[in-house]
Amino acid sequence: MNAVTGSENYTVSVLQRLAERGDRDAIIAGSRRVSGAEAVSTALRFAAALRGSGLVEGDGVALFVENSPEALLLQLAVHFTGCRLVFVPPEPGNSELEALVQRADVKMLLFDPVFEERTKRLAGRIDIPYLFGIGASSIAADFLTAASGDAGLSLREAADGRHIATLLYTGGTTGLPKLVVHRSGFYDNYVQVSAAFCDGESADPAVLICTLVTHGSGHGAFLTGVLSGHTIVLLRTFDAGTALSVMDSERVTRMMVVTPMLYELLDHPDCLPGRFPALTTLQYTGAAASPARLRQAIGRFGPVLEQFYASTEMGMVTRLTCRQHDLQRPESLTSCGRPAPGVETELRDDSGKPVPVGRVGELCVRGRSVMEGYWNDPERTAEVLDEEGWFRTGDIAREDENGYLYIVDGARDIIVTGSTADNVYSRLLDDFLTAQPAIKGAAAIGLPGDDDKETVHVVLVLEDEADVPDLDRLTREIVDALGDLYTPASYSITDALPVTTVGKIDKKLLRASLLTSGA
């Protein structure tokens, strides 16, 4: 086993930063407090147990977990040993879950006992050589007990970083889920950019992670938080009231949420202006937020909002900083910011040629954070990733003269009302509707019309179910603001909009539901 340095295996840098905390808290999860020294010794014991079980570099190790300190430290241990980390999020149904694990070529599955029944079903259908519970379980040995007797590896025993790989689930169809591959360059980028996320004014900064650590947002927030000197404050599952309470009690300086979580925080009665003076940065990602909601958030939390435009395939692409959320420039609240360091962006037309500044085109991205490809899926990889490393995001955007990018719509969410020139960008209509005082949420989608055209259908979530707006008047206001092309052909009202695992409104599911119901 070759000895390597932290630049070759990023986990060494992460463990060194944890070690610097000594006896101070490194991870806080409810009543549990894990010191820096304990976190390092635990991760290295986990790594010894993985190697002792017979795993070798490149073997697939799957984590089927909720948020916990063990889940975070196992991520480091898997990569420290050079194994391939496979994240198994809880959202997919049983058939999709089975396809995910089967496709990922998993040699070991580590599961949270809360998922014991689903794991039992999974293990009965797929041959998994090594199965462990992270805690006591009736179907498998306890990995924590197995690891307790190990002395732990030393930092000099880290695997060569070239073996590091992570598979992140990003949907698909049953039997053929898409698994994004990120290798060491993706993680080296975290080490390089982490200094930009330091909270220099706080003596003991703390980052609250509300998203799942088996998703890119939670995984990245953990690594960035440790590398930038933060205490990690972890919620096992998200609850707005709990999050607000923890922000207060732990004097959280930075936090990461997806956009629907931000909305839940704002709608909670305990979200009061001035309550969180320690908070310096509230990062939101996963989906664009409506300008009206962003103004509300700035009023509650102060000028602390920071947006990341990112995805599983491409990591962080753009960043709209706190200063760039400028209430004196309302258009700034519709931007996703400027490209992050080391990221190239280009807007292209249907023929693949760059478009002029101010014109819309498909956003293409290149940089160290872009995926290597989809796991064992060259055909779908070739559809979005070219030989020069440019990734087609599928998002339609424009760029202004100052280099700010604006996501106009997802390519799949454009409503085709006629010729290409008659396309309706649903994001513009969504933002207009959510700015209306009686409307809490809105989604514009296309439903089948005549001659292969689509009609605009609007789904509304109301602030007060008894206060239904005058829809004829609302239509006139839409036309006045956006033009005749955006005239809704129909409306429906619902209690809530479905969202994807990363917090985007699931317009595909919404459309399917409406078509099934005959709306």
C-alpha positions as CSV (number, residue, x, y, z in Angstrom):
1,M,0.0,0.0,0.0
2,N,1.6,3.3,-1.1
3,A,1.7,6.2,1.3
4,V,0.1,9.3,-0.2
5,T,-0.4,12.9,0.7
6,G,-3.5,14.9,1.2
7,S,-3.3,16.3,-2.3
8,E,-3.7,12.8,-3.7
9,N,-6.6,11.7,-1.5
10,Y,-8.8,14.5,-0.4
11,T,-10.0,12.7,2.7
12,V,-6.6,13.3,4.3
13,S,-7.2,17.0,4.1
14,V,-10.7,16.6,5.6
15,L,-9.4,14.4,8.4
16,Q,-6.6,16.8,9.2
17,R,-9.1,19.7,9.5
18,L,-11.2,17.6,11.8
19,A,-8.1,16.7,13.9
20,E,-7.4,20.4,14.3
21,R,-10.6,20.7,16.4
22,G,-9.2,18.4,19.0
23,D,-11.7,18.1,21.9
24,R,-14.0,20.8,20.5
25,D,-17.2,19.7,18.8
26,A,-16.9,18.8,15.2
27,I,-20.4,17.3,14.6
28,I,-23.6,18.0,16.5
29,A,-26.6,15.9,15.8
30,G,-29.4,16.4,18.3
31,S,-28.1,15.6,21.8
32,R,-25.0,14.0,20.3
33,R,-21.7,15.9,20.2
34,V,-18.7,14.4,18.4
35,S,-15.3,16.0,18.9
36,G,-12.8,16.4,16.2
37,A,-10.5,13.8,17.7
38,E,-13.4,11.3,18.0
39,A,-14.5,12.0,14.5
40,V,-11.0,11.2,13.1
41,S,-10.5,8.1,15.2
42,T,-13.9,6.8,14.2
43,A,-13.4,7.4,10.5
44,L,-10.1,5.6,10.6
45,R,-11.6,2.7,12.5
46,F,-14.3,2.5,10.0
47,A,-11.7,2.4,7.2
48,A,-9.8,-0.4,9.0
49,A,-13.0,-2.4,9.3
50,L,-13.7,-2.0,5.6
51,R,-10.3,-3.2,4.6
52,G,-10.4,-6.0,7.2
53,S,-13.7,-7.3,5.6
54,G,-11.8,-8.0,2.4
55,L,-12.8,-5.0,0.3
56,V,-10.2,-3.8,-2.1
57,E,-9.7,-0.5,-4.0
58,G,-12.5,0.0,-6.5
59,D,-15.1,-2.1,-4.8
60,G,-18.6,-0.6,-4.5
61,V,-19.8,0.3,-1.0
62,A,-23.4,1.5,-0.8
63,L,-24.8,3.7,2.0
64,F,-28.6,3.4,2.5
65,V,-28.9,5.9,5.4
66,E,-30.6,8.9,7.0
67,N,-28.4,11.7,8.3
68,S,-26.2,10.8,11.2
69,P,-22.6,11.3,12.3
70,E,-21.8,7.7,11.3
71,A,-23.2,8.4,7.8
72,L,-20.8,11.3,7.4
73,L,-17.7,9.5,8.7
74,L,-18.4,6.4,6.6
75,Q,-18.3,8.5,3.5
76,L,-14.8,9.5,4.4
77,A,-13.8,6.0,5.3
78,V,-15.0,4.5,2.0
79,H,-13.0,7.1,0.0
80,F,-10.0,6.8,2.4
81,T,-9.8,3.1,1.5
82,G,-10.1,3.8,-2.3
83,C,-13.5,2.1,-2.6
84,R,-16.3,3.4,-4.8
85,L,-19.0,5.2,-2.8
86,V,-22.6,4.5,-3.9
87,F,-25.3,6.7,-2.4
88,V,-28.7,5.0,-2.1
89,P,-31.3,7.7,-1.3
90,P,-34.5,6.6,0.4
91,E,-36.9,8.2,-2.2
92,P,-37.0,5.6,-5.0
93,G,-39.6,2.9,-4.9
94,N,-38.6,-0.7,-4.3
95,S,-38.2,-1.6,-7.9
96,E,-36.1,1.4,-8.7
97,L,-34.1,0.9,-5.5
98,E,-33.3,-2.7,-6.6
99,A,-32.3,-1.5,-10.0
100,L,-30.0,1.1,-8.6
101,V,-28.1,-1.3,-6.3
102,Q,-28.0,-4.0,-9.0
103,R,-26.6,-1.5,-11.6
104,A,-24.1,0.0,-9.3
105,D,-22.3,-3.3,-8.8
106,V,-22.3,-3.2,-5.0
107,K,-20.1,-5.5,-2.9
108,M,-21.1,-4.1,0.5
109,L,-24.3,-2.4,1.6
110,L,-24.4,-0.5,4.9
111,F,-27.9,0.4,6.0
112,D,-29.6,2.5,8.7
113,P,-31.8,0.2,10.8
114,V,-34.7,2.5,10.0
115,F,-34.5,1.0,6.5
116,E,-34.3,-2.6,7.7
117,E,-37.5,-3.9,6.0
118,R,-36.6,-2.3,2.7
119,T,-33.1,-3.7,3.0
120,K,-34.4,-7.2,3.8
121,R,-36.5,-7.1,0.6
122,L,-33.5,-5.8,-1.4
123,A,-31.1,-8.4,-0.1
124,G,-33.6,-11.1,-0.9
125,R,-33.6,-10.1,-4.6
126,I,-29.9,-9.1,-5.1
127,D,-26.7,-10.9,-4.3
128,I,-24.8,-8.5,-1.9
129,P,-21.7,-10.2,-0.6
130,Y,-21.4,-8.1,2.6
131,L,-24.4,-6.7,4.4
132,F,-24.1,-4.6,7.6
133,G,-26.4,-2.5,9.8
134,I,-25.2,0.8,11.1
135,G,-26.5,-0.2,14.5
136,A,-28.3,-3.3,15.8
137,S,-30.4,-5.2,13.2
138,S,-32.2,-8.5,13.0
139,I,-31.0,-9.2,9.4
140,A,-27.3,-8.3,9.5
141,A,-24.3,-7.8,11.8
142,D,-23.7,-4.4,13.3
143,F,-20.9,-2.6,11.5
144,L,-20.3,-0.3,14.5
145,T,-19.7,-3.3,16.8
146,A,-17.4,-4.9,14.2
147,A,-15.4,-1.7,13.9
148,S,-15.1,-1.0,17.6
149,G,-12.3,-3.5,18.1
150,D,-10.1,-2.0,15.3
151,A,-7.1,0.1,16.1
152,G,-7.8,2.3,13.1
153,L,-5.5,3.1,10.1
154,S,-3.0,5.9,10.1
155,L,-3.3,8.9,7.7
156,R,-0.3,7.5,5.8
157,E,-2.4,4.5,4.8
158,A,-4.9,6.4,2.6
159,A,-5.5,4.9,-0.8
160,D,-4.2,6.5,-4.0
161,G,-6.7,9.2,-4.8
162,R,-7.0,8.0,-8.4
163,H,-9.2,5.1,-7.1
164,I,-11.8,7.5,-5.6
165,A,-15.2,7.5,-7.2
166,T,-18.8,8.3,-6.1
167,L,-22.0,7.2,-7.8
168,L,-24.9,9.6,-7.2
169,Y,-28.4,8.6,-8.2
170,T,-30.2,11.1,-10.5
171,G,-33.4,9.2,-11.5
172,G,-34.2,7.4,-14.7
173,T,-36.6,4.6,-15.3
174,T,-37.0,1.4,-13.5
175,G,-34.3,-1.0,-14.5
176,L,-32.1,1.8,-15.9
177,P,-31.4,4.4,-13.3
178,K,-28.9,7.1,-14.1
179,L,-25.9,7.0,-11.8
180,V,-23.5,10.0,-12.0
181,V,-19.8,9.2,-11.7
182,H,-17.5,11.8,-9.9
183,R,-13.9,11.1,-9.3
184,S,-11.0,12.6,-7.5
185,G,-10.9,15.9,-9.4
186,F,-14.4,16.7,-8.2
187,Y,-13.2,16.4,-4.6
188,D,-9.9,18.2,-5.1
189,N,-12.0,21.1,-6.2
190,Y,-13.7,21.2,-2.8
191,V,-10.3,21.4,-1.1
192,Q,-9.3,24.3,-3.4
193,V,-12.4,26.4,-3.1
194,S,-13.2,25.8,0.6
195,A,-11.4,29.0,1.7
196,A,-14.1,31.0,0.0
197,F,-16.7,29.7,2.4
198,C,-15.0,30.7,5.7
199,D,-17.0,32.8,8.1
200,G,-14.1,34.9,9.1
201,E,-16.0,37.2,11.5
202,S,-17.2,34.3,13.7
203,A,-14.9,32.8,16.4
204,D,-16.7,29.4,16.1
205,P,-18.7,29.1,12.9
206,A,-21.3,26.4,12.5
207,V,-23.0,25.1,9.4
208,L,-26.5,23.6,9.6
209,I,-27.1,20.8,7.1
210,C,-30.8,20.2,6.4
211,T,-30.6,18.2,3.2
212,L,-29.8,14.5,2.8
213,V,-26.2,13.6,3.0
214,T,-26.8,11.0,0.3
215,H,-27.5,13.8,-2.1
216,G,-25.0,16.1,-3.6
217,S,-26.1,19.1,-1.6
218,G,-25.7,17.5,1.8
219,H,-22.6,15.6,0.8
220,G,-21.0,18.8,-0.5
221,A,-22.1,21.0,2.4
222,F,-20.4,18.5,4.8
223,L,-17.1,18.6,3.0
224,T,-17.1,22.3,2.4
225,G,-18.1,22.9,6.0
226,V,-15.3,20.9,7.5
227,L,-12.7,22.2,5.1
228,S,-13.7,25.8,5.9
229,G,-13.5,25.4,9.6
230,H,-17.2,25.0,10.6
231,T,-18.8,22.8,13.2
232,I,-21.2,20.5,11.4
233,V,-24.8,20.7,12.8
234,L,-26.8,18.0,11.3
235,L,-30.6,17.4,11.2
236,R,-31.6,13.7,10.8
237,T,-34.6,14.8,8.8
238,F,-35.9,18.2,7.9
239,D,-38.5,20.0,10.0
240,A,-38.9,23.7,9.8
241,G,-39.6,24.3,13.5
242,T,-36.7,22.1,14.5
243,A,-34.4,23.8,12.1
244,L,-35.3,27.3,13.4
245,S,-34.8,26.1,17.0
246,V,-31.4,24.6,16.2
247,M,-30.3,27.8,14.3
248,D,-31.0,29.7,17.5
249,S,-29.6,27.3,20.1
250,E,-26.4,26.4,18.2
251,R,-25.8,30.0,16.9
252,V,-25.7,28.7,13.3
253,T,-23.7,31.0,11.0
254,R,-24.3,29.2,7.7
255,M,-26.9,26.8,6.5
256,M,-27.8,24.8,3.4
257,V,-31.4,24.2,2.2
258,V,-33.2,23.4,-1.0
259,T,-35.7,26.0,-2.1
260,P,-38.9,24.3,-0.7
261,M,-37.2,24.1,2.7
262,L,-36.6,27.9,2.5
263,Y,-40.3,28.4,1.9
264,E,-41.2,26.1,4.8
265,L,-38.9,28.1,7.1
266,L,-40.6,31.4,6.0
267,D,-44.1,30.0,6.5
268,H,-43.3,28.9,10.1
269,P,-44.7,31.1,12.9
270,D,-41.3,31.1,14.7
271,C,-39.5,32.6,11.7
272,L,-39.3,36.1,13.1
273,P,-37.2,39.0,11.8
274,G,-34.0,39.6,13.8
275,R,-34.2,36.2,15.6
276,F,-30.9,34.9,14.1
277,P,-28.2,37.5,14.5
278,A,-25.4,34.9,14.2
279,L,-26.5,33.9,10.7
280,T,-24.2,35.2,8.0
281,T,-25.1,33.0,5.0
282,L,-28.3,31.1,4.0
283,Q,-27.5,29.0,1.0
284,Y,-30.3,27.7,-1.2
285,T,-30.1,25.4,-4.2
286,G,-31.9,22.8,-6.1
287,A,-34.5,25.1,-7.8
288,A,-34.9,28.7,-8.5
289,A,-36.8,30.7,-5.9
290,S,-39.4,33.3,-6.8
291,P,-38.3,36.9,-6.4
292,A,-41.3,37.6,-4.1
293,R,-40.1,34.8,-1.7
294,L,-36.5,36.1,-1.8
295,R,-37.6,39.5,-0.8
296,Q,-39.5,38.0,2.1
297,A,-36.5,35.9,3.1
298,I,-34.2,39.0,3.1
299,G,-36.8,40.7,5.3
300,R,-36.8,37.8,7.8
301,F,-33.1,36.8,7.9
302,G,-31.3,39.9,6.6
303,P,-29.0,40.2,3.6
304,V,-27.6,36.7,4.0
305,L,-29.0,34.8,1.0
306,E,-26.6,33.0,-1.3
307,Q,-27.8,30.9,-4.3
308,F,-26.0,28.0,-5.9
309,Y,-27.0,26.8,-9.4
310,A,-25.8,23.2,-9.5
311,S,-26.9,19.7,-10.3
312,T,-25.8,16.1,-9.6
313,E,-24.0,15.9,-12.9
314,M,-22.1,19.2,-12.8
315,G,-21.6,20.2,-9.1
316,M,-21.7,24.0,-8.5
317,V,-21.8,26.0,-11.7
318,T,-22.8,29.5,-10.6
319,R,-23.1,31.5,-7.4
320,L,-25.2,34.5,-6.6
321,T,-23.6,36.0,-3.4
322,C,-25.3,37.8,-0.6
323,R,-24.2,41.2,-2.0
324,Q,-25.5,40.3,-5.4
325,H,-29.0,39.8,-4.0
326,D,-29.7,43.5,-4.5
327,L,-33.2,44.8,-3.6
328,Q,-32.3,48.0,-5.4
329,R,-31.9,45.9,-8.6
330,P,-35.0,43.7,-8.7
331,E,-33.7,41.8,-11.7
332,S,-30.8,40.5,-9.6
333,L,-33.3,38.2,-7.8
334,T,-34.0,36.4,-11.0
335,S,-30.3,35.6,-11.7
336,C,-28.4,32.5,-10.7
337,G,-25.2,34.5,-10.5
338,R,-21.9,34.3,-12.3
339,P,-19.8,31.2,-13.0
340,A,-17.9,29.7,-10.0
341,P,-14.1,29.6,-10.1
342,G,-12.8,27.1,-12.6
343,V,-16.1,26.8,-14.4
344,E,-16.7,27.7,-18.1
345,T,-20.2,28.4,-19.4
346,E,-21.5,28.8,-22.9
347,L,-25.0,29.3,-24.3
348,R,-25.7,27.5,-27.5
349,D,-28.5,27.4,-30.1
350,D,-30.1,24.3,-31.5
351,S,-27.2,23.8,-33.9
352,G,-24.7,23.9,-31.1
353,K,-23.3,27.4,-32.0
354,P,-22.8,30.1,-29.3
355,V,-25.5,32.7,-29.1
356,P,-24.9,36.5,-28.6
357,V,-25.1,38.2,-25.2
358,G,-28.8,38.8,-24.3
359,R,-30.1,35.9,-26.4
360,V,-31.4,32.6,-25.0
361,G,-29.6,29.3,-25.5
362,E,-29.0,26.0,-23.8
363,L,-26.5,26.3,-21.0
364,C,-23.4,24.2,-21.5
365,V,-20.8,23.8,-18.8
366,R,-17.2,22.6,-18.5
367,G,-14.9,22.3,-15.5
368,R,-13.5,19.9,-12.9
369,S,-16.8,19.6,-11.2
370,V,-18.5,18.1,-14.2
371,M,-19.2,14.4,-14.0
372,E,-17.1,11.8,-15.7
373,G,-20.3,10.3,-17.1
374,Y,-23.2,8.0,-16.3
375,W,-22.0,4.7,-14.8
376,N,-21.7,2.0,-17.5
377,D,-24.0,4.0,-19.7
378,P,-22.0,5.4,-22.7
379,E,-25.1,6.1,-24.8
380,R,-26.8,8.4,-22.3
381,T,-23.4,9.9,-21.4
382,A,-22.8,10.8,-25.1
383,E,-26.2,12.6,-25.3
384,V,-25.1,15.2,-22.7
385,L,-21.3,15.2,-22.6
386,D,-19.0,15.8,-25.6
387,E,-15.4,14.8,-26.2
388,E,-14.2,18.2,-25.1
389,G,-15.8,17.9,-21.7
390,W,-18.8,20.2,-22.3
391,F,-22.0,19.1,-20.5
392,R,-25.4,20.0,-21.8
393,T,-27.5,21.0,-18.9
394,G,-30.9,21.0,-20.6
395,D,-31.6,24.5,-19.1
396,I,-32.4,27.5,-21.2
397,A,-30.6,30.6,-20.1
398,R,-29.5,34.1,-21.1
399,E,-26.4,36.1,-20.1
400,D,-26.3,39.9,-19.5
401,E,-23.5,42.3,-20.4
402,N,-22.1,41.9,-16.8
403,G,-21.7,38.1,-17.0
404,Y,-24.8,37.3,-14.9
405,L,-26.7,34.2,-16.0
406,Y,-30.5,33.9,-15.9
407,I,-32.2,30.5,-16.1
408,V,-35.2,31.1,-18.3
409,D,-36.6,27.6,-18.2
410,G,-35.7,23.9,-18.3
411,A,-35.7,22.6,-21.9
412,R,-38.3,20.0,-20.8
413,D,-40.5,22.7,-19.2
414,I,-40.9,25.0,-22.2
415,I,-44.5,25.1,-23.4
416,V,-44.7,24.7,-27.1
417,T,-47.7,26.7,-28.2
418,G,-46.8,26.9,-31.8
419,S,-43.6,27.5,-33.8
420,T,-40.2,27.8,-32.0
421,A,-40.8,31.6,-31.7
422,D,-44.0,31.0,-29.9
423,N,-42.5,29.0,-27.0
424,V,-43.7,29.9,-23.5
425,Y,-41.0,30.0,-20.8
426,S,-42.9,28.6,-17.8
427,R,-40.4,30.0,-15.3
428,L,-41.4,33.6,-16.2
429,L,-45.1,32.8,-15.6
430,D,-44.3,31.0,-12.4
431,D,-42.4,34.0,-11.0
432,F,-45.2,36.4,-12.0
433,L,-47.9,34.4,-10.3
434,T,-46.0,33.8,-7.0
435,A,-45.5,37.6,-6.7
436,Q,-49.3,38.0,-6.4
437,P,-50.4,38.4,-2.8
438,A,-53.1,35.7,-2.7
439,I,-50.8,33.0,-4.4
440,K,-48.4,30.9,-2.4
441,G,-47.1,28.7,-5.2
442,A,-47.7,28.3,-8.9
443,A,-46.6,26.0,-11.8
444,A,-47.3,26.6,-15.5
445,I,-47.3,23.5,-17.6
446,G,-48.2,22.5,-21.1
447,L,-51.2,20.3,-21.8
448,P,-52.0,18.8,-25.2
449,G,-53.9,21.1,-27.6
450,D,-54.7,21.0,-31.3
451,D,-52.2,20.1,-34.1
452,D,-49.5,18.9,-31.7
453,K,-49.4,22.3,-30.0
454,E,-49.7,22.8,-26.2
455,T,-51.9,25.0,-24.2
456,V,-50.9,26.8,-21.0
457,H,-52.3,25.4,-17.9
458,V,-51.7,27.0,-14.5
459,V,-51.7,25.2,-11.2
460,L,-52.1,27.4,-8.1
461,V,-51.5,27.0,-4.4
462,L,-53.4,29.7,-2.5
463,E,-52.4,31.5,0.7
464,D,-56.0,31.1,1.9
465,E,-58.1,28.4,0.3
466,A,-61.2,30.5,0.9
467,D,-59.7,33.5,-0.9
468,V,-59.8,32.3,-4.6
469,P,-58.6,35.0,-6.9
470,D,-60.7,36.4,-9.8
471,L,-59.2,34.2,-12.6
472,D,-60.4,36.4,-15.4
473,R,-58.7,39.4,-13.8
474,L,-55.6,37.3,-13.2
475,T,-55.5,36.3,-16.8
476,R,-55.7,40.0,-17.9
477,E,-52.8,40.9,-15.6
478,I,-50.7,38.0,-17.0
479,V,-51.3,39.2,-20.6
480,D,-50.6,42.8,-19.6
481,A,-47.3,41.8,-18.0
482,L,-46.1,39.0,-20.3
483,G,-48.1,39.2,-23.5
484,D,-50.9,37.3,-25.2
485,L,-48.7,34.2,-25.7
486,Y,-48.8,33.6,-21.9
487,T,-52.6,33.5,-21.7
488,P,-53.6,30.5,-19.6
489,A,-56.2,28.3,-21.3
490,S,-57.1,26.7,-18.0
491,Y,-56.4,26.8,-14.2
492,S,-56.6,24.3,-11.3
493,I,-56.1,24.8,-7.6
494,T,-54.3,22.3,-5.3
495,D,-53.1,22.1,-1.7
496,A,-49.4,21.6,-2.6
497,L,-47.1,21.2,-5.6
498,P,-45.1,17.9,-6.0
499,V,-41.3,18.4,-5.8
500,T,-38.4,16.3,-6.8
501,T,-35.7,15.0,-4.3
502,V,-33.6,18.2,-4.9
503,G,-36.5,20.5,-4.4
504,K,-37.6,21.4,-7.9
505,I,-41.3,21.5,-8.8
506,D,-41.9,18.1,-10.4
507,K,-43.7,19.3,-13.5
508,K,-43.5,15.9,-15.2
509,L,-45.5,14.3,-12.3
510,L,-47.8,17.3,-12.2
511,R,-48.5,17.0,-15.9
512,A,-49.1,13.2,-15.7
513,S,-51.5,13.7,-12.8
514,L,-53.5,16.3,-14.7
515,L,-53.7,14.1,-17.8
516,T,-54.8,11.1,-15.8
517,S,-57.5,13.1,-14.0
518,G,-58.7,14.5,-17.3
519,A,-58.0,18.2,-16.3
